[in-house]
Amino acid sequence: MFQAEELQKLDKNYFEVIRADDEVDVTVISKNTRHIWLIHNAGYPMEESCVVFHAHLPACPIINMVGQTPWDRR
């Protein structure tokens, strides 16, 4: 789970949090490259386990390193 104090530690000069859902999913965008990362706290096998999805532009689909979208995992 992502705590508010953890999100406050992001470099505000580089990242902008564009969405934070129930402390489980956080979406950030780079102010420099406009790349987007959706960070999903999977909570398994450890509470700190995360899956990171990435897109190069807001119009591109978000995929992880094995080619899955966030919706494939649900």
Residue frames as a rotation matrix with the C-alpha (Angstrom) as fourth column:
MET 1
0.586 0.810 0.000 0.00
0.810 -0.586 0.000 0.00
0.000 0.000 -1.000 0.00
PHE 2
-0.363 -0.674 0.643 1.25
0.647 -0.679 -0.346 3.48
0.670 0.291 0.683 -0.83
GLN 3
0.118 0.324 -0.939 1.16
0.922 -0.387 -0.018 5.93
-0.369 -0.863 -0.344 2.05
ALA 4
0.926 0.306 0.220 0.66
0.365 -0.874 -0.321 9.67
0.094 0.377 -0.921 1.55
GLU 5
0.637 -0.742 -0.210 4.12
-0.359 -0.526 0.771 10.41
-0.683 -0.415 -0.601 2.98
GLU 6
-0.138 -0.670 0.730 5.70
0.495 0.592 0.636 8.09
-0.858 0.449 0.250 0.37
LEU 7
0.378 0.358 0.854 3.96
0.925 -0.191 -0.329 9.91
0.045 0.914 -0.403 -2.47
GLN 8
0.982 -0.023 -0.190 5.17
0.016 -0.979 0.202 13.23
-0.191 -0.201 -0.961 -1.04
LYS 9
0.244 -0.968 0.052 8.78
-0.002 0.053 0.999 12.03
-0.970 -0.244 0.011 -1.50
LEU 10
0.349 -0.088 0.933 8.46
0.908 0.279 -0.313 11.95
-0.232 0.956 0.177 -5.30
ASP 11
-0.689 -0.656 -0.310 10.52
0.510 -0.742 0.436 14.65
-0.516 0.142 0.845 -7.00
LYS 12
0.320 0.920 -0.225 7.86
0.517 -0.369 -0.773 17.27
-0.794 0.131 -0.594 -7.81
ASN 13
-0.020 -0.407 -0.913 10.21
-0.600 -0.726 0.337 18.88
-0.800 0.554 -0.230 -10.34
TYR 14
-0.858 -0.394 -0.330 10.17
-0.502 0.500 0.706 15.72
-0.113 0.771 -0.627 -12.44
PHE 15
-0.812 0.560 -0.163 7.00
0.496 0.810 0.313 13.75
0.307 0.173 -0.936 -11.58
GLU 16
-0.577 0.753 0.316 3.35
-0.804 -0.591 -0.060 14.61
0.142 -0.288 0.947 -11.23
VAL 17
-0.857 0.419 0.298 0.92
0.256 0.851 -0.459 12.19
-0.446 -0.317 -0.837 -9.58
ILE 18
-0.776 0.600 -0.196 -2.06
-0.537 -0.464 0.705 12.11
0.332 0.652 0.682 -11.92
ARG 19
0.359 0.914 -0.187 -4.02
-0.574 0.374 0.728 9.44
0.736 -0.154 0.659 -10.08
ALA 20
-0.855 -0.505 0.123 -3.85
-0.412 0.513 -0.753 7.60
0.317 -0.694 -0.646 -6.75
ASP 21
0.120 0.956 -0.269 -6.53
-0.591 0.287 0.754 4.96
0.798 0.068 0.599 -6.14
ASP 22
0.895 0.444 0.047 -7.11
-0.302 0.523 0.797 3.46
0.329 -0.727 0.603 -2.70
GLU 23
0.351 -0.860 0.370 -3.36
-0.840 -0.114 0.531 3.48
-0.415 -0.497 -0.762 -1.96
VAL 24
0.375 -0.176 0.910 -3.03
0.207 0.973 0.103 0.48
-0.904 0.150 0.401 -4.33
ASP 25
0.248 -0.252 0.935 -2.62
0.969 0.060 -0.241 2.06
0.005 0.966 0.259 -7.78
VAL 26
0.302 -0.237 -0.924 -0.58
0.124 -0.951 0.284 5.20
-0.945 -0.201 -0.257 -8.42
THR 27
0.490 -0.151 0.859 -0.15
0.871 0.050 -0.488 6.77
0.031 0.987 0.156 -11.85
VAL 28
0.264 -0.498 -0.826 2.64
0.188 -0.814 0.550 9.29
-0.946 -0.301 -0.121 -12.37
ILE 29
0.829 -0.044 0.557 3.73
0.550 -0.117 -0.827 11.26
0.101 0.992 -0.073 -15.42
SER 30
-0.196 -0.955 -0.222 7.16
0.896 -0.267 0.355 12.67
-0.399 -0.129 0.908 -16.17
LYS 31
0.644 0.375 -0.667 7.05
0.172 -0.920 -0.352 16.43
-0.746 0.112 -0.657 -16.63
ASN 32
-0.221 -0.844 -0.488 10.13
-0.505 -0.329 0.798 16.08
-0.834 0.422 -0.354 -18.85
THR 33
-0.960 -0.277 -0.028 9.39
-0.183 0.552 0.813 13.14
-0.210 0.786 -0.581 -21.20
ARG 34
-0.168 0.984 -0.066 5.61
-0.986 -0.167 0.025 12.83
0.014 0.070 0.997 -20.66
HIS 35
-0.576 -0.031 -0.817 6.13
-0.121 0.991 0.047 9.08
0.809 0.126 -0.575 -20.07
ILE 36
0.209 0.759 0.616 3.52
-0.891 -0.112 0.440 7.54
0.404 -0.641 0.653 -17.79
TRP 37
-0.795 -0.392 -0.462 3.94
-0.147 0.864 -0.481 4.85
0.588 -0.315 -0.745 -15.14
LEU 38
0.444 0.859 0.255 1.11
-0.670 0.129 0.731 3.01
0.595 -0.496 0.632 -13.43
ILE 39
-0.731 -0.681 -0.045 2.46
-0.426 0.505 -0.751 1.38
0.534 -0.529 -0.659 -10.27
HIS 40
0.413 0.896 -0.164 0.20
-0.510 0.377 0.773 -1.35
0.754 -0.235 0.613 -8.90
ASN 41
-0.505 -0.490 0.711 0.83
-0.863 0.272 -0.426 -2.65
0.015 -0.829 -0.560 -5.39
ALA 42
-0.173 0.410 -0.895 0.07
-0.408 0.798 0.444 -6.33
0.896 0.442 0.029 -5.91
GLY 43
0.225 0.261 0.939 0.42
-0.969 -0.039 0.244 -7.14
0.100 -0.965 0.244 -2.21
TYR 44
0.829 0.022 0.559 1.68
-0.143 0.974 0.174 -10.65
-0.540 -0.225 0.811 -3.03
PRO 45
0.189 0.023 -0.982 3.99
0.536 0.835 0.123 -12.38
0.823 -0.550 0.145 -2.21
MET 46
-0.533 -0.322 -0.783 4.92
0.834 -0.358 -0.420 -9.43
-0.144 -0.877 0.459 0.04
GLU 47
0.442 0.777 -0.448 2.99
0.696 -0.613 -0.375 -6.26
-0.566 -0.146 -0.812 0.79
GLU 48
0.076 -0.517 -0.853 5.74
-0.243 -0.839 0.487 -4.23
-0.967 0.170 -0.189 -0.91
SER 49
-0.534 -0.291 0.794 5.45
0.587 0.549 0.596 -6.20
-0.609 0.784 -0.122 -4.20
CYS 50
0.123 0.526 -0.842 4.62
-0.332 -0.777 -0.534 -3.96
-0.935 0.345 0.079 -7.16
VAL 51
-0.001 -0.070 0.998 3.95
0.913 0.407 0.030 -4.33
-0.408 0.911 0.063 -10.86
VAL 52
-0.253 -0.174 -0.952 5.02
-0.068 -0.978 0.197 -1.36
-0.965 0.115 0.236 -12.99
PHE 53
0.337 0.412 0.847 3.27
0.874 0.197 -0.444 -0.53
-0.350 0.890 -0.294 -16.27
HIS 54
-0.384 -0.606 -0.697 4.69
0.209 -0.792 0.574 2.05
-0.900 0.075 0.430 -18.67
ALA 55
0.570 0.475 0.670 3.57
0.785 -0.075 -0.615 4.11
-0.242 0.877 -0.415 -21.66
HIS 56
-0.506 -0.839 0.200 5.58
0.856 -0.461 0.232 6.54
-0.102 0.289 0.952 -23.76
LEU 57
-0.901 0.292 0.321 2.72
-0.174 -0.921 0.349 8.94
0.398 0.258 0.880 -24.37
PRO 58
-0.621 0.717 0.316 -0.71
-0.505 -0.057 -0.861 9.49
-0.600 -0.695 0.398 -22.77
ALA 59
0.254 0.777 -0.576 -2.41
-0.956 0.111 -0.271 8.12
-0.147 0.620 0.771 -25.92
CYS 60
-0.367 -0.477 -0.799 -0.36
-0.604 0.775 -0.185 4.88
0.708 0.414 -0.572 -25.90
PRO 61
0.728 0.592 -0.345 -1.57
-0.151 0.630 0.762 1.74
0.669 -0.503 0.548 -24.14
ILE 62
0.160 -0.644 0.748 0.10
-0.986 -0.134 0.096 1.04
0.038 -0.753 -0.656 -20.82
ILE 63
0.754 0.030 -0.656 1.96
-0.138 0.984 -0.113 -2.29
0.642 0.176 0.747 -20.75
ASN 64
0.695 -0.585 0.418 4.36
-0.482 0.052 0.874 -4.05
-0.533 -0.810 -0.246 -18.41
MET 65
-0.210 -0.950 -0.232 7.60
-0.851 0.061 0.521 -5.84
-0.481 0.307 -0.821 -19.24
VAL 66
-0.765 -0.034 0.643 5.80
0.149 0.962 0.229 -9.02
-0.626 0.271 -0.731 -20.35
GLY 67
-0.947 0.317 0.062 3.34
-0.021 -0.254 0.967 -7.22
0.322 0.914 0.247 -22.60
GLN 68
-0.293 0.883 -0.367 0.33
0.936 0.344 0.080 -7.24
0.196 -0.320 -0.927 -20.27
THR 69
-0.311 0.314 0.897 -1.97
-0.131 -0.949 0.287 -4.30
0.941 -0.028 0.336 -19.69
PRO 70
-0.848 0.026 0.529 -3.22
-0.529 -0.100 -0.843 -3.57
0.031 -0.995 0.098 -16.16
TRP 71
0.077 0.993 0.085 -6.58
-0.982 0.090 -0.166 -5.01
-0.172 -0.070 0.983 -17.16
ASP 72
0.136 -0.114 -0.984 -5.09
-0.478 0.863 -0.166 -8.39
0.868 0.493 0.063 -18.19
ARG 73
-0.780 -0.589 -0.212 -4.10
-0.085 0.436 -0.896 -9.06
0.620 -0.681 -0.390 -14.59
ARG 74
-0.582 0.605 0.544 -7.56
-0.795 -0.282 -0.537 -8.65
-0.172 -0.745 0.645 -13.02
